[in-house]
Amino acid sequence: IDIMSSNEKLANQGSQFLFIAQALERIADHVTNLCEWINYMKTGEIKEFNN
C-alpha cells in the first residue's frame, strides 16, 4: 500500500491486479460448486470440496 500510494502508475496496476485476483477467486468458487454437483450426481453423496 505504501508503494502504491507513492506512485500513481503502480496504484493503477495494483488495483487492476486486485480486481483480477477477486475475479479468479470467484471463478474458482464456481468450479468447486460444479465439482460438488458432479460428485453428487455421480455418487449420491454430498461432499464439500472446500476445506
Secondary structure as a PSIPRED ss2 file (coil, helix, strand):
# PSIPRED VFORMAT (PSIPRED V4.0)

   1 I C   1.000  0.000  0.000
   2 D H   0.000  1.000  0.000
   3 I H   0.000  1.000  0.000
   4 M H   0.000  1.000  0.000
   5 S H   0.000  1.000  0.000
   6 S H   0.000  1.000  0.000
   7 N C   1.000  0.000  0.000
   8 E H   0.000  1.000  0.000
   9 K H   0.000  1.000  0.000
  10 L H   0.000  1.000  0.000
  11 A H   0.000  1.000  0.000
  12 N H   0.000  1.000  0.000
  13 Q H   0.000  1.000  0.000
  14 G H   0.000  1.000  0.000
  15 S H   0.000  1.000  0.000
  16 Q H   0.000  1.000  0.000
  17 F H   0.000  1.000  0.000
  18 L H   0.000  1.000  0.000
  19 F H   0.000  1.000  0.000
  20 I H   0.000  1.000  0.000
  21 A H   0.000  1.000  0.000
  22 Q H   0.000  1.000  0.000
  23 A H   0.000  1.000  0.000
  24 L H   0.000  1.000  0.000
  25 E H   0.000  1.000  0.000
  26 R H   0.000  1.000  0.000
  27 I H   0.000  1.000  0.000
  28 A H   0.000  1.000  0.000
  29 D H   0.000  1.000  0.000
  30 H H   0.000  1.000  0.000
  31 V H   0.000  1.000  0.000
  32 T H   0.000  1.000  0.000
  33 N H   0.000  1.000  0.000
  34 L H   0.000  1.000  0.000
  35 C H   0.000  1.000  0.000
  36 E H   0.000  1.000  0.000
  37 W H   0.000  1.000  0.000
  38 I H   0.000  1.000  0.000
  39 N H   0.000  1.000  0.000
  40 Y H   0.000  1.000  0.000
  41 M H   0.000  1.000  0.000
  42 K H   0.000  1.000  0.000
  43 T H   0.000  1.000  0.000
  44 G C   1.000  0.000  0.000
  45 E C   1.000  0.000  0.000
  46 I C   1.000  0.000  0.000
  47 K C   1.000  0.000  0.000
  48 E C   1.000  0.000  0.000
  49 F C   1.000  0.000  0.000
  50 N C   1.000  0.000  0.000
  51 N C   1.000  0.000  0.000
